[in-house]
């Protein structure tokens, strides 16, 4: 199979997965208990007629999947005039709906929050990748030593720890030293220039540190395992027989070949990190996509939940597609078939 055919097949699988996600995305949040209209209404004295008008406004008066009554009467146009068809139709036009809670366009809400989550994830991932690879190689180089044992224990400990619990521990350890919630100190605005962005940086330290330490442990353990496996290959023994120094062996042979599985795990983790940021943003009240989803779950805000979940799903699908394509280019042993 030609590389172009392989590329088209992988893209086709990604599109098929996305279609399944769109359908799952619609029904997932509608099986949650609770009536979203009751959460929209803040006045207990609102009449039933007013409640029905709210349902009509947000399209909640329509059947979810099929209009059974219209099907019995043979009214075909009404059969598919449902919440699902409206959702798909709006999605094709790039319309994610209106938030039940804030009455704002979901696209605007996601755009407003997205850059904050992206900044958090990029900082956390870059630091996690750098220190994870470095410590993994160091542990493999000193395999069997106390240093290797210490790195392994630390990696297993942080990898097994729940994200929210790790964040709470950092809050307790740094209370009074670093800001533990929010994006900036109340009263400061972007117009304040350097003072504002310096304050944002201080608020960013703890959530970034949480992501870094958690994902660094995963990269570190995988990198160590990969390097140990590479060091047992015959060509490493040949390099030693040629008189190459340990540093040259690591730099010219071990590092390059050990990075192949790391490329895969990094690409996949980039997608899942967006979902993992939900807990971090909730613990530290960081106003990103994760915090937005947490608030939407509490309010049964279907459009916001659907839009956020779709954004996370697309990021995971794209990360998987990127990993597959990169692997075929980086590893000549993997050939499209």
C-alpha positions in Angstrom: 0.0 0.0 0.0 1.3 3.4 -0.9 1.9 6.0 1.8 -0.9 8.2 0.4 -3.4 5.3 0.7 -2.2 4.7 4.2 -2.7 8.3 5.1 -6.2 8.4 3.6 -7.1 5.2 5.5 -6.0 6.7 8.8 -7.9 9.9 8.1 -11.0 7.9 7.3 -10.7 6.0 10.6 -10.4 9.4 12.4 -13.5 10.8 10.6 -15.5 7.6 11.5 -14.4 7.9 15.1 -15.5 11.5 15.1 -19.0 10.6 13.8 -19.4 8.1 16.6 -18.3 10.7 19.1 -20.8 13.2 17.8 -23.7 10.7 18.4 -22.3 9.7 21.8 -21.8 13.3 22.7 -25.4 14.1 22.2 -26.9 11.3 24.2 -24.3 11.1 27.0 -25.4 14.3 28.8 -29.2 13.7 28.3 -29.1 10.6 30.5 -27.9 12.6 33.4 -30.5 13.0 36.2 -32.2 16.3 36.6 -34.2 18.8 34.6 -32.1 21.6 33.0 -35.1 23.9 32.9 -35.4 23.7 36.7 -31.8 24.8 37.0 -32.3 27.7 34.5 -35.3 29.0 36.5 -34.2 31.0 39.5 -37.7 31.9 40.7 -39.9 29.3 42.3 -43.0 31.3 41.4 -42.5 31.1 37.7 -45.7 29.8 36.0 -45.9 26.6 34.0 -46.5 28.7 30.9 -43.3 30.6 31.4 -41.4 27.3 31.9 -42.8 25.9 28.7 -41.7 29.1 26.9 -38.1 28.4 28.1 -38.3 24.9 26.9 -39.4 26.1 23.4 -36.6 28.7 23.4 -33.9 26.1 24.0 -35.6 23.4 21.9 -36.2 21.2 24.9 -39.9 20.7 24.0 -38.9 18.5 21.0 -38.5 14.7 21.3 -34.9 13.7 21.8 -34.5 11.1 19.0 -37.8 10.5 17.1 -41.3 11.9 17.3 -43.2 8.7 17.8 -46.6 10.4 17.7 -45.8 12.0 14.3 -44.6 8.6 13.1 -48.0 7.1 14.0 -49.9 9.8 12.2 -47.6 9.7 9.1 -46.4 13.3 9.6 -42.9 12.7 8.2 -41.6 16.3 8.5 -42.2 16.2 12.2 -40.8 12.7 12.7 -37.2 14.0 12.4 -37.9 17.5 13.9 -36.1 16.5 17.1 -33.3 17.7 19.4 -30.8 15.4 17.8 -31.5 16.6 14.2 -31.3 20.2 15.4 -28.0 19.4 17.1 -26.5 17.8 14.0 -27.8 20.6 11.7 -26.4 23.3 13.9 -23.1 21.5 14.3 -22.6 21.4 10.5 -23.0 25.2 10.5 -20.4 25.6 13.3 -23.1 26.4 15.8 -22.7 24.8 19.2 -25.8 26.4 20.7 -26.5 28.8 23.5 -25.5 28.1 27.1 -28.5 27.4 29.3 -26.9 29.1 32.3 -25.3 32.2 30.8 -27.3 32.7 27.6 -24.1 33.2 25.7 -22.9 31.5 22.5 -21.0 28.3 23.4 -18.4 29.0 20.7 -17.6 32.3 22.4 -17.4 30.7 25.8 -15.0 28.0 24.5 -12.9 30.5 22.6 -12.6 32.7 25.8 -11.5 29.8 28.0 -9.4 27.8 25.5 -6.3 29.9 25.5 -6.0 29.6 29.3 -6.1 25.8 29.1 -3.7 25.8 26.2 -1.2 27.9 28.1 -1.5 25.6 31.1 -1.1 22.4 29.1 1.8 23.6 27.0 3.8 24.7 30.0 3.1 21.5 31.9 3.8 19.3 28.9 7.0 21.0 27.9 8.4 20.7 31.4 7.2 17.2 31.8 8.7 16.0 28.6 12.1 17.6 29.2 12.5 16.4 32.8 10.8 13.1 32.1 13.2 12.2 29.3 16.3 13.5 31.2 15.5 11.6 34.4 14.5 8.5 32.5 17.8 8.4 30.7 19.7 9.1 33.9 17.9 6.2 35.7 18.7 3.9 32.8 22.3 5.0 32.7 22.7 4.3 36.5 20.5 1.2 36.4 20.5 -0.7 39.6 22.0 2.1 41.7 20.3 4.0 44.5 19.7 6.9 42.2 17.8 4.6 39.8 15.8 3.1 42.7 14.9 6.6 44.0 13.8 7.8 40.6 11.6 4.7 40.1 10.0 5.0 43.5 9.2 8.7 42.9 7.9 8.0 39.5 5.6 5.2 40.6 4.4 7.3 43.6 3.4 10.4 41.6 2.0 8.3 38.7 -0.3 6.4 41.0 -1.5 9.5 42.9 -4.9 11.1 41.9 -4.6 14.4 40.2 -6.9 16.3 42.6 -5.2 14.8 45.7 -1.8 15.8 44.4 -3.1 19.4 43.8 -4.5 19.6 47.3 -1.2 18.5 48.8 0.6 21.3 46.9 -2.0 23.8 48.1 -1.3 22.8 51.7 2.5 22.9 51.3 2.5 26.3 49.6 -0.3 28.1 51.5 0.7 31.7 52.1 3.6 31.4 49.7 1.9 31.1 46.3 -1.7 31.9 45.1 -3.8 28.7 45.3 -6.8 29.7 43.2 -8.0 31.8 40.3 -6.1 33.3 37.4 -5.2 36.7 38.9 -5.6 38.8 42.0 -9.1 40.5 42.1 -8.7 44.1 40.9 -5.9 43.6 38.5 -6.6 43.9 34.8 -4.6 43.3 31.6 -4.4 47.1 31.3 -2.0 47.0 34.3 0.6 45.5 32.0 3.6 43.8 33.5 2.1 43.8 37.0 -1.0 41.8 35.8 1.0 39.2 33.8 3.4 38.7 36.6 0.5 38.0 38.9 -0.9 35.6 36.3 2.4 33.8 36.2 2.4 33.4 40.0 -1.1 31.9 39.8 0.0 29.6 37.1 2.8 28.0 39.1 0.9 25.5 41.1 -1.4 24.1 38.4 1.5 23.9 36.0 3.6 22.1 38.7 0.9 19.6 39.3 0.6 18.7 35.6 4.4 18.6 35.2 5.0 16.2 38.1 2.2 13.9 37.2 3.0 13.5 33.5 6.7 13.7 34.1 6.6 10.4 36.0 4.9 8.7 33.1 7.4 9.9 30.6 10.3 9.1 33.0 9.2 5.5 33.5 8.6 4.8 29.8 11.9 6.5 28.8 13.8 4.4 31.3 12.3 1.2 30.1 12.9 2.1 26.5 16.5 3.1 27.1 17.2 -0.1 29.1 15.8 -2.2 26.2 17.8 -0.3 23.6 21.0 -0.8 25.6 20.6 -4.5 25.5 20.7 -4.5 21.6 23.6 -6.0 19.7 24.5 -2.7 18.0 25.1 -1.1 21.4 27.6 -3.9 22.2 29.3 -3.2 18.9 29.5 0.5 19.7 31.2 -0.3 23.0 33.6 -2.6 21.2 34.5 0.3 18.9 35.6 2.2 21.9 32.8 4.8 21.9 32.4 6.6 25.2 29.2 6.1 27.3 28.1 9.7 26.4 28.5 9.1 22.7 26.6 5.8 22.9 23.7 7.5 24.6 23.7 10.5 22.3 24.2 8.7 19.0 22.4 5.5 19.5 20.3 5.1 22.7 18.6 8.5 22.7 17.5 8.4 19.0 16.1 4.8 19.1 14.5 5.2 22.6 12.5 8.2 21.4 10.3 6.1 19.1 7.9 4.9 21.8 8.2 8.3 23.5 6.8 10.0 20.3 3.7 7.8 20.5 3.1 8.3 24.2 3.7 12.1 24.0 1.2 12.5 21.1 -1.4 10.4 22.9 -0.9 12.2 26.2 -1.3 15.6 24.6 -4.9 14.7 23.8 -5.6 13.2 27.2 -4.0 16.0 29.1 -6.8 18.3 28.0 -9.2 16.0 29.8 -6.9 15.6 32.8 -6.7 19.4 33.1 -10.4 19.3 34.3 -9.3 18.2 37.8 -6.4 20.6 37.9 -8.4 23.6 36.9 -11.2 22.6 39.3 -8.8 22.3 42.3 -7.0 25.6 41.5 -10.1 27.4 40.1 -8.2 28.0 36.9 -10.8 29.5 34.5 -10.2 27.2 31.5 -12.1 24.6 29.6 -11.9 22.1 32.5 -13.4 24.5 35.0 -16.1 25.4 32.4 -17.0 21.7 32.1 -17.2 21.3 35.9 -19.6 24.2 36.2 -21.7 23.0 33.2 -22.1 19.5 34.8 -23.5 21.2 38.0 -25.9 23.2 36.0 -26.9 20.5 33.4 -25.8 23.0 30.7 -26.1 20.6 27.8 -24.8 22.9 25.0 -21.6 23.8 27.0 -21.0 20.1 27.9 -21.5 19.0 24.3 -19.2 21.7 23.0 -16.5 21.0 25.6 -16.6 17.3 25.2 -16.5 17.5 21.4 -13.4 19.8 21.7 -11.7 17.2 24.0 -12.6 14.3 21.7 -11.3 16.1 18.6 -8.0 16.8 20.4 -7.6 13.1 21.3 -8.5 11.9 17.8 -6.0 14.3 16.2 -3.4 13.3 18.7 -3.9 9.6 17.8 -3.8 10.4 14.1 -0.6 12.4 14.6 1.0 9.6 16.5 0.2 7.0 13.8 1.6 9.3 11.0 4.7 10.3 12.9 5.6 6.7 13.7 5.6 5.6 10.1 8.0 8.4 9.2 10.3 8.0 12.2 10.6 4.2 12.3 11.5 2.6 9.0 10.4 -0.8 10.4 6.8 0.3 10.4 5.6 0.2 6.9 2.0 0.9 5.6 0.3 -2.4 4.6 
